[in-house]
Amino acid sequence: MTEAEPDASVAQRAAVVSPRLLDVSGAASYLGCSRDTIRRLIDAGHVSIVRLPAARQRHGTRGVQGVNRLLLIDRVELDELVPKWREKRGDGGR
């Protein structure tokens, strides 16, 4: 066994792992829609956002900020929403 083999195994495992939390662009790609559509779904309350705690607190004009500003969306929630949005159409889809 060479030293390159364990590194290749780690790289292969990392490629297989799908992130649970997606940013707006990732969620849009995942659902096959635009980023604006994802933002509208968030604004309408159809999709929740996840805010991770910041790695360190920042001091700004609004005081101490301890929450990451990045909007993250739970992929599992998206998977649960798709069946709810599914439509069945009869008579040729009209």
Backbone atoms as SQL, in Angstrom:
CREATE TABLE atoms (id INTEGER PRIMARY KEY, chain TEXT, resi INTEGER, resn TEXT, atom TEXT, x REAL, y REAL, z REAL);
INSERT INTO atoms VALUES
  (1, 'A', 1, 'MET', 'N', 0.843, -1.184, 0.000),
  (2, 'A', 1, 'MET', 'CA', 0.000, 0.000, 0.000),
  (3, 'A', 1, 'MET', 'C', 0.887, 1.246, 0.000),
  (4, 'A', 2, 'THR', 'N', 0.632, 2.166, -0.902),
  (5, 'A', 2, 'THR', 'CA', 1.428, 3.379, -0.971),
  (6, 'A', 2, 'THR', 'C', 0.725, 4.486, -0.196),
  (7, 'A', 3, 'GLU', 'N', 1.455, 5.560, 0.001),
  (8, 'A', 3, 'GLU', 'CA', 0.875, 6.683, 0.725),
  (9, 'A', 3, 'GLU', 'C', -0.214, 7.383, -0.087),
  (10, 'A', 4, 'ALA', 'N', -0.195, 7.268, -1.397),
  (11, 'A', 4, 'ALA', 'CA', -1.198, 7.928, -2.245),
  (12, 'A', 4, 'ALA', 'C', -2.566, 7.278, -2.117),
  (13, 'A', 5, 'GLU', 'N', -2.607, 5.986, -1.803),
  (14, 'A', 5, 'GLU', 'CA', -3.889, 5.284, -1.730),
  (15, 'A', 5, 'GLU', 'C', -4.812, 5.826, -0.643),
  (16, 'A', 6, 'PRO', 'N', -4.353, 6.050, 0.590),
  (17, 'A', 6, 'PRO', 'CA', -5.265, 6.613, 1.590),
  (18, 'A', 6, 'PRO', 'C', -5.780, 7.990, 1.195),
  (19, 'A', 7, 'ASP', 'N', -4.948, 8.812, 0.568),
  (20, 'A', 7, 'ASP', 'CA', -5.388, 10.143, 0.140),
  (21, 'A', 7, 'ASP', 'C', -6.477, 10.035, -0.916),
  (22, 'A', 8, 'ALA', 'N', -6.328, 9.098, -1.842),
  (23, 'A', 8, 'ALA', 'CA', -7.338, 8.904, -2.878),
  (24, 'A', 8, 'ALA', 'C', -8.648, 8.444, -2.250),
  (25, 'A', 9, 'SER', 'N', -8.569, 7.591, -1.248),
  (26, 'A', 9, 'SER', 'CA', -9.768, 7.105, -0.569),
  (27, 'A', 9, 'SER', 'C', -10.494, 8.255, 0.133),
  (28, 'A', 10, 'VAL', 'N', -9.757, 9.115, 0.781),
  (29, 'A', 10, 'VAL', 'CA', -10.351, 10.273, 1.452),
  (30, 'A', 10, 'VAL', 'C', -11.010, 11.189, 0.430),
  (31, 'A', 11, 'ALA', 'N', -10.362, 11.417, -0.688),
  (32, 'A', 11, 'ALA', 'CA', -10.920, 12.273, -1.735),
  (33, 'A', 11, 'ALA', 'C', -12.195, 11.660, -2.304),
  (34, 'A', 12, 'GLN', 'N', -12.210, 10.352, -2.486),
  (35, 'A', 12, 'GLN', 'CA', -13.406, 9.683, -3.014),
  (36, 'A', 12, 'GLN', 'C', -14.566, 9.789, -2.032),
  (37, 'A', 13, 'ARG', 'N', -14.301, 9.600, -0.736),
  (38, 'A', 13, 'ARG', 'CA', -15.360, 9.708, 0.266),
  (39, 'A', 13, 'ARG', 'C', -15.890, 11.129, 0.332),
  (40, 'A', 14, 'ALA', 'N', -15.018, 12.107, 0.238),
  (41, 'A', 14, 'ALA', 'CA', -15.444, 13.508, 0.279),
  (42, 'A', 14, 'ALA', 'C', -16.313, 13.853, -0.920),
  (43, 'A', 15, 'ALA', 'N', -16.008, 13.262, -2.071),
  (44, 'A', 15, 'ALA', 'CA', -16.797, 13.538, -3.271),
  (45, 'A', 15, 'ALA', 'C', -18.195, 12.942, -3.170),
  (46, 'A', 16, 'VAL', 'N', -18.352, 11.869, -2.397),
  (47, 'A', 16, 'VAL', 'CA', -19.634, 11.188, -2.274),
  (48, 'A', 16, 'VAL', 'C', -20.550, 11.910, -1.285),
  (49, 'A', 17, 'VAL', 'N', -20.007, 12.569, -0.296),
  (50, 'A', 17, 'VAL', 'CA', -20.803, 13.229, 0.736),
  (51, 'A', 17, 'VAL', 'C', -21.472, 14.462, 0.151),
  (52, 'A', 18, 'SER', 'N', -22.793, 14.520, 0.263),
  (53, 'A', 18, 'SER', 'CA', -23.534, 15.696, -0.190),
  (54, 'A', 18, 'SER', 'C', -23.759, 16.606, 1.016),
  (55, 'A', 19, 'PRO', 'N', -23.559, 17.885, 0.852),
  (56, 'A', 19, 'PRO', 'CA', -23.777, 18.773, 1.990),
  (57, 'A', 19, 'PRO', 'C', -25.256, 18.823, 2.362),
  (58, 'A', 20, 'ARG', 'N', -25.553, 18.855, 3.635),
  (59, 'A', 20, 'ARG', 'CA', -26.942, 18.947, 4.092),
  (60, 'A', 20, 'ARG', 'C', -27.458, 20.368, 3.913),
  (61, 'A', 21, 'LEU', 'N', -26.605, 21.351, 4.171),
  (62, 'A', 21, 'LEU', 'CA', -27.008, 22.749, 4.058),
  (63, 'A', 21, 'LEU', 'C', -26.484, 23.328, 2.756),
  (64, 'A', 22, 'LEU', 'N', -27.384, 23.973, 2.019),
  (65, 'A', 22, 'LEU', 'CA', -27.041, 24.572, 0.734),
  (66, 'A', 22, 'LEU', 'C', -27.192, 26.079, 0.819),
  (67, 'A', 23, 'ASP', 'N', -26.327, 26.811, 0.131),
  (68, 'A', 23, 'ASP', 'CA', -26.550, 28.247, 0.018),
  (69, 'A', 23, 'ASP', 'C', -27.636, 28.474, -1.032),
  (70, 'A', 24, 'VAL', 'N', -28.005, 29.727, -1.248),
  (71, 'A', 24, 'VAL', 'CA', -29.103, 30.032, -2.173),
  (72, 'A', 24, 'VAL', 'C', -28.809, 29.493, -3.572),
  (73, 'A', 25, 'SER', 'N', -27.594, 29.663, -4.038),
  (74, 'A', 25, 'SER', 'CA', -27.226, 29.152, -5.372),
  (75, 'A', 25, 'SER', 'C', -27.304, 27.637, -5.417),
  (76, 'A', 26, 'GLY', 'N', -26.825, 26.976, -4.372),
  (77, 'A', 26, 'GLY', 'CA', -26.875, 25.522, -4.322),
  (78, 'A', 26, 'GLY', 'C', -28.301, 24.998, -4.284),
  (79, 'A', 27, 'ALA', 'N', -29.162, 25.670, -3.510),
  (80, 'A', 27, 'ALA', 'CA', -30.572, 25.264, -3.442),
  (81, 'A', 27, 'ALA', 'C', -31.250, 25.460, -4.790),
  (82, 'A', 28, 'ALA', 'N', -30.923, 26.561, -5.465),
  (83, 'A', 28, 'ALA', 'CA', -31.497, 26.816, -6.788),
  (84, 'A', 28, 'ALA', 'C', -31.062, 25.733, -7.775),
  (85, 'A', 29, 'SER', 'N', -29.795, 25.384, -7.759),
  (86, 'A', 29, 'SER', 'CA', -29.295, 24.317, -8.640),
  (87, 'A', 29, 'SER', 'C', -29.951, 22.988, -8.293),
  (88, 'A', 30, 'TYR', 'N', -30.099, 22.729, -7.009),
  (89, 'A', 30, 'TYR', 'CA', -30.684, 21.471, -6.549),
  (90, 'A', 30, 'TYR', 'C', -32.121, 21.314, -7.034),
  (91, 'A', 31, 'LEU', 'N', -32.902, 22.406, -6.973),
  (92, 'A', 31, 'LEU', 'CA', -34.301, 22.351, -7.403),
  (93, 'A', 31, 'LEU', 'C', -34.480, 22.653, -8.891),
  (94, 'A', 32, 'GLY', 'N', -33.443, 23.169, -9.525),
  (95, 'A', 32, 'GLY', 'CA', -33.556, 23.501, -10.943),
  (96, 'A', 32, 'GLY', 'C', -34.332, 24.772, -11.186),
  (97, 'A', 33, 'CYS', 'N', -34.145, 25.753, -10.316),
  (98, 'A', 33, 'CYS', 'CA', -34.837, 27.039, -10.468),
  (99, 'A', 33, 'CYS', 'C', -33.822, 28.161, -10.263),
  (100, 'A', 34, 'SER', 'N', -34.284, 29.393, -10.292),
  (101, 'A', 34, 'SER', 'CA', -33.380, 30.530, -10.138),
  (102, 'A', 34, 'SER', 'C', -33.158, 30.864, -8.658),
  (103, 'A', 35, 'ARG', 'N', -32.107, 31.622, -8.403),
  (104, 'A', 35, 'ARG', 'CA', -31.853, 32.106, -7.040),
  (105, 'A', 35, 'ARG', 'C', -32.984, 33.023, -6.585),
  (106, 'A', 36, 'ASP', 'N', -33.526, 33.811, -7.512),
  (107, 'A', 36, 'ASP', 'CA', -34.649, 34.687, -7.158),
  (108, 'A', 36, 'ASP', 'C', -35.855, 33.884, -6.701),
  (109, 'A', 37, 'THR', 'N', -36.100, 32.750, -7.343),
  (110, 'A', 37, 'THR', 'CA', -37.207, 31.891, -6.928),
  (111, 'A', 37, 'THR', 'C', -36.985, 31.382, -5.507),
  (112, 'A', 38, 'ILE', 'N', -35.763, 30.974, -5.191),
  (113, 'A', 38, 'ILE', 'CA', -35.450, 30.515, -3.832),
  (114, 'A', 38, 'ILE', 'C', -35.683, 31.648, -2.835),
  (115, 'A', 39, 'ARG', 'N', -35.223, 32.850, -3.168),
  (116, 'A', 39, 'ARG', 'CA', -35.428, 33.991, -2.257),
  (117, 'A', 39, 'ARG', 'C', -36.920, 34.285, -2.061),
  (118, 'A', 40, 'ARG', 'N', -37.701, 34.178, -3.135),
  (119, 'A', 40, 'ARG', 'CA', -39.153, 34.399, -3.010),
  (120, 'A', 40, 'ARG', 'C', -39.800, 33.314, -2.154),
  (121, 'A', 41, 'LEU', 'N', -39.353, 32.079, -2.290),
  (122, 'A', 41, 'LEU', 'CA', -39.884, 31.000, -1.461),
  (123, 'A', 41, 'LEU', 'C', -39.543, 31.223, 0.013),
  (124, 'A', 42, 'ILE', 'N', -38.349, 31.736, 0.273),
  (125, 'A', 42, 'ILE', 'CA', -37.959, 32.072, 1.648),
  (126, 'A', 42, 'ILE', 'C', -38.833, 33.202, 2.174),
  (127, 'A', 43, 'ASP', 'N', -38.963, 34.274, 1.386),
  (128, 'A', 43, 'ASP', 'CA', -39.762, 35.435, 1.806),
  (129, 'A', 43, 'ASP', 'C', -41.223, 35.076, 2.054),
  (130, 'A', 44, 'ALA', 'N', -41.755, 34.120, 1.277),
  (131, 'A', 44, 'ALA', 'CA', -43.152, 33.701, 1.420),
  (132, 'A', 44, 'ALA', 'C', -43.340, 32.697, 2.560),
  (133, 'A', 45, 'GLY', 'N', -42.240, 32.247, 3.158),
  (134, 'A', 45, 'GLY', 'CA', -42.329, 31.310, 4.268),
  (135, 'A', 45, 'GLY', 'C', -42.442, 29.856, 3.853),
  (136, 'A', 46, 'HIS', 'N', -42.254, 29.562, 2.582),
  (137, 'A', 46, 'HIS', 'CA', -42.322, 28.175, 2.115),
  (138, 'A', 46, 'HIS', 'C', -41.048, 27.401, 2.435),
  (139, 'A', 47, 'VAL', 'N', -39.932, 28.131, 2.490),
  (140, 'A', 47, 'VAL', 'CA', -38.632, 27.523, 2.758),
  (141, 'A', 47, 'VAL', 'C', -38.008, 28.238, 3.945),
  (142, 'A', 48, 'SER', 'N', -37.539, 27.450, 4.913),
  (143, 'A', 48, 'SER', 'CA', -36.879, 28.011, 6.098),
  (144, 'A', 48, 'SER', 'C', -35.403, 28.237, 5.817),
  (145, 'A', 49, 'ILE', 'N', -34.812, 29.117, 6.593),
  (146, 'A', 49, 'ILE', 'CA', -33.362, 29.312, 6.486),
  (147, 'A', 49, 'ILE', 'C', -32.711, 28.831, 7.779),
  (148, 'A', 50, 'VAL', 'N', -31.460, 28.463, 7.662),
  (149, 'A', 50, 'VAL', 'CA', -30.656, 28.033, 8.797),
  (150, 'A', 50, 'VAL', 'C', -29.524, 29.043, 8.926),
  (151, 'A', 51, 'ARG', 'N', -29.343, 29.541, 10.117),
  (152, 'A', 51, 'ARG', 'CA', -28.221, 30.448, 10.373),
  (153, 'A', 51, 'ARG', 'C', -27.301, 29.794, 11.392),
  (154, 'A', 52, 'LEU', 'N', -26.106, 29.481, 10.957),
  (155, 'A', 52, 'LEU', 'CA', -25.126, 28.881, 11.849),
  (156, 'A', 52, 'LEU', 'C', -24.508, 29.957, 12.725),
  (157, 'A', 53, 'PRO', 'N', -24.125, 29.612, 13.940),
  (158, 'A', 53, 'PRO', 'CA', -23.424, 30.590, 14.771),
  (159, 'A', 53, 'PRO', 'C', -22.106, 30.988, 14.110),
  (160, 'A', 54, 'ALA', 'N', -21.740, 32.222, 14.269),
  (161, 'A', 54, 'ALA', 'CA', -20.471, 32.690, 13.699),
  (162, 'A', 54, 'ALA', 'C', -19.316, 32.035, 14.440),
  (163, 'A', 55, 'ALA', 'N', -18.234, 31.820, 13.740),
  (164, 'A', 55, 'ALA', 'CA', -17.057, 31.228, 14.360),
  (165, 'A', 55, 'ALA', 'C', -16.495, 32.135, 15.445),
  (166, 'A', 56, 'ARG', 'N', -16.623, 33.428, 15.223),
  (167, 'A', 56, 'ARG', 'CA', -16.207, 34.403, 16.247),
  (168, 'A', 56, 'ARG', 'C', -17.116, 35.605, 16.126),
  (169, 'A', 57, 'GLN', 'N', -17.306, 36.279, 17.229),
  (170, 'A', 57, 'GLN', 'CA', -18.190, 37.424, 17.228),
  (171, 'A', 57, 'GLN', 'C', -17.474, 38.644, 16.673),
  (172, 'A', 58, 'ARG', 'N', -18.255, 39.459, 15.948),
  (173, 'A', 58, 'ARG', 'CA', -17.707, 40.683, 15.387),
  (174, 'A', 58, 'ARG', 'C', -18.375, 41.863, 16.071),
  (175, 'A', 59, 'HIS', 'N', -17.650, 42.923, 16.212),
  (176, 'A', 59, 'HIS', 'CA', -18.206, 44.147, 16.766),
  (177, 'A', 59, 'HIS', 'C', -18.393, 45.131, 15.622),
  (178, 'A', 60, 'GLY', 'N', -19.618, 45.543, 15.421),
  (179, 'A', 60, 'GLY', 'CA', -19.903, 46.469, 14.338),
  (180, 'A', 60, 'GLY', 'C', -20.747, 47.617, 14.846),
  (181, 'A', 61, 'THR', 'N', -21.310, 48.360, 13.907),
  (182, 'A', 61, 'THR', 'CA', -22.109, 49.523, 14.270),
  (183, 'A', 61, 'THR', 'C', -23.397, 49.121, 14.978),
  (184, 'A', 62, 'ARG', 'N', -23.816, 47.868, 14.818),
  (185, 'A', 62, 'ARG', 'CA', -25.047, 47.399, 15.469),
  (186, 'A', 62, 'ARG', 'C', -24.751, 46.548, 16.701),
  (187, 'A', 63, 'GLY', 'N', -23.568, 46.645, 17.248),
  (188, 'A', 63, 'GLY', 'CA', -23.214, 45.862, 18.418),
  (189, 'A', 63, 'GLY', 'C', -22.538, 44.562, 18.040),
  (190, 'A', 64, 'VAL', 'N', -22.570, 43.635, 18.958),
  (191, 'A', 64, 'VAL', 'CA', -21.913, 42.350, 18.741),
  (192, 'A', 64, 'VAL', 'C', -22.803, 41.487, 17.853),
  (193, 'A', 65, 'GLN', 'N', -22.200, 40.939, 16.831),
  (194, 'A', 65, 'GLN', 'CA', -22.926, 40.065, 15.918),
  (195, 'A', 65, 'GLN', 'C', -22.334, 38.665, 16.033),
  (196, 'A', 66, 'GLY', 'N', -23.162, 37.703, 16.443),
  (197, 'A', 66, 'GLY', 'CA', -22.662, 36.354, 16.636),
  (198, 'A', 66, 'GLY', 'C', -23.323, 35.326, 15.747),
  (199, 'A', 67, 'VAL', 'N', -23.962, 35.778, 14.667),
  (200, 'A', 67, 'VAL', 'CA', -24.649, 34.844, 13.775),
  (201, 'A', 67, 'VAL', 'C', -24.109, 35.043, 12.366),
  (202, 'A', 68, 'ASN', 'N', -23.867, 33.947, 11.695),
  (203, 'A', 68, 'ASN', 'CA', -23.408, 33.976, 10.315),
  (204, 'A', 68, 'ASN', 'C', -24.499, 34.578, 9.433),
  (205, 'A', 69, 'ARG', 'N', -24.161, 35.503, 8.569),
  (206, 'A', 69, 'ARG', 'CA', -25.148, 36.163, 7.716),
  (207, 'A', 69, 'ARG', 'C', -25.519, 35.343, 6.489),
  (208, 'A', 70, 'LEU', 'N', -24.772, 34.289, 6.215),
  (209, 'A', 70, 'LEU', 'CA', -25.027, 33.454, 5.051),
  (210, 'A', 70, 'LEU', 'C', -26.369, 32.743, 5.203),
  (211, 'A', 71, 'LEU', 'N', -27.205, 32.813, 4.159),
  (212, 'A', 71, 'LEU', 'CA', -28.482, 32.096, 4.166),
  (213, 'A', 71, 'LEU', 'C', -28.231, 30.664, 3.741),
  (214, 'A', 72, 'LEU', 'N', -28.585, 29.726, 4.595),
  (215, 'A', 72, 'LEU', 'CA', -28.426, 28.320, 4.278),
  (216, 'A', 72, 'LEU', 'C', -29.795, 27.653, 4.292),
  (217, 'A', 73, 'ILE', 'N', -29.977, 26.693, 3.410),
  (218, 'A', 73, 'ILE', 'CA', -31.249, 25.991, 3.273),
  (219, 'A', 73, 'ILE', 'C', -30.975, 24.505, 3.472),
  (220, 'A', 74, 'ASP', 'N', -31.829, 23.869, 4.274),
  (221, 'A', 74, 'ASP', 'CA', -31.698, 22.450, 4.571),
  (222, 'A', 74, 'ASP', 'C', -32.185, 21.631, 3.373),
  (223, 'A', 75, 'ARG', 'N', -31.294, 20.839, 2.809),
  (224, 'A', 75, 'ARG', 'CA', -31.625, 20.005, 1.655),
  (225, 'A', 75, 'ARG', 'C', -32.748, 19.029, 1.983),
  (226, 'A', 76, 'VAL', 'N', -32.791, 18.544, 3.219),
  (227, 'A', 76, 'VAL', 'CA', -33.841, 17.613, 3.632),
  (228, 'A', 76, 'VAL', 'C', -35.212, 18.291, 3.551),
  (229, 'A', 77, 'GLU', 'N', -35.283, 19.568, 3.938),
  (230, 'A', 77, 'GLU', 'CA', -36.548, 20.302, 3.840),
  (231, 'A', 77, 'GLU', 'C', -36.976, 20.435, 2.377),
  (232, 'A', 78, 'LEU', 'N', -36.025, 20.700, 1.504),
  (233, 'A', 78, 'LEU', 'CA', -36.359, 20.789, 0.081),
  (234, 'A', 78, 'LEU', 'C', -36.900, 19.452, -0.426),
  (235, 'A', 79, 'ASP', 'N', -36.289, 18.361, 0.013),
  (236, 'A', 79, 'ASP', 'CA', -36.762, 17.037, -0.390),
  (237, 'A', 79, 'ASP', 'C', -38.188, 16.781, 0.098),
  (238, 'A', 80, 'GLU', 'N', -38.524, 17.295, 1.278),
  (239, 'A', 80, 'GLU', 'CA', -39.874, 17.109, 1.828),
  (240, 'A', 80, 'GLU', 'C', -40.901, 17.998, 1.131),
  (241, 'A', 81, 'LEU', 'N', -40.468, 19.153, 0.633),
  (242, 'A', 81, 'LEU', 'CA', -41.396, 20.084, -0.002),
  (243, 'A', 81, 'LEU', 'C', -41.792, 19.664, -1.414),
  (244, 'A', 82, 'VAL', 'N', -40.883, 19.043, -2.129),
  (245, 'A', 82, 'VAL', 'CA', -41.159, 18.698, -3.527),
  (246, 'A', 82, 'VAL', 'C', -42.425, 17.848, -3.671),
  (247, 'A', 83, 'PRO', 'N', -42.622, 16.786, -2.884),
  (248, 'A', 83, 'PRO', 'CA', -43.863, 16.014, -3.033),
  (249, 'A', 83, 'PRO', 'C', -45.127, 16.830, -2.726),
  (250, 'A', 84, 'LYS', 'N', -45.012, 17.796, -1.829),
  (251, 'A', 84, 'LYS', 'CA', -46.166, 18.641, -1.504),
  (252, 'A', 84, 'LYS', 'C', -46.544, 19.540, -2.675),
  (253, 'A', 85, 'TRP', 'N', -45.562, 19.892, -3.485),
  (254, 'A', 85, 'TRP', 'CA', -45.805, 20.796, -4.606),
  (255, 'A', 85, 'TRP', 'C', -46.164, 20.038, -5.887),
  (256, 'A', 86, 'ARG', 'N', -46.063, 18.736, -5.844),
  (257, 'A', 86, 'ARG', 'CA', -46.320, 17.926, -7.039),
  (258, 'A', 86, 'ARG', 'C', -47.779, 18.062, -7.452),
  (259, 'A', 87, 'GLU', 'N', -48.013, 18.192, -8.730),
  (260, 'A', 87, 'GLU', 'CA', -49.367, 18.289, -9.282),
  (261, 'A', 87, 'GLU', 'C', -49.623, 17.094, -10.179),
  (262, 'A', 88, 'LYS', 'N', -50.851, 16.627, -10.161),
  (263, 'A', 88, 'LYS', 'CA', -51.274, 15.602, -11.114),
  (264, 'A', 88, 'LYS', 'C', -52.286, 16.235, -12.025),
  (265, 'A', 89, 'ARG', 'N', -52.068, 16.074, -13.297),
  (266, 'A', 89, 'ARG', 'CA', -52.982, 16.649, -14.275),
  (267, 'A', 89, 'ARG', 'C', -53.537, 15.537, -15.145),
  (268, 'A', 90, 'GLY', 'N', -54.803, 15.611, -15.378),
  (269, 'A', 90, 'GLY', 'CA', -55.439, 14.649, -16.266),
  (270, 'A', 90, 'GLY', 'C', -55.819, 15.330, -17.565),
  (271, 'A', 91, 'ASP', 'N', -56.315, 14.572, -18.458),
  (272, 'A', 91, 'ASP', 'CA', -56.804, 15.094, -19.748),
  (273, 'A', 91, 'ASP', 'C', -55.732, 15.872, -20.506),
  (274, 'A', 92, 'GLY', 'N', -54.558, 15.313, -20.608),
  (275, 'A', 92, 'GLY', 'CA', -53.508, 15.923, -21.423),
  (276, 'A', 92, 'GLY', 'C', -52.794, 17.078, -20.763),
  (277, 'A', 93, 'GLY', 'N', -52.967, 17.284, -19.460),
  (278, 'A', 93, 'GLY', 'CA', -52.226, 18.328, -18.762),
  (279, 'A', 93, 'GLY', 'C', -52.801, 19.717, -18.918),
  (280, 'A', 94, 'ARG', 'N', -54.065, 19.823, -19.317),
  (281, 'A', 94, 'ARG', 'CA', -54.650, 21.154, -19.508),
  (282, 'A', 94, 'ARG', 'C', -55.707, 21.435, -18.504);
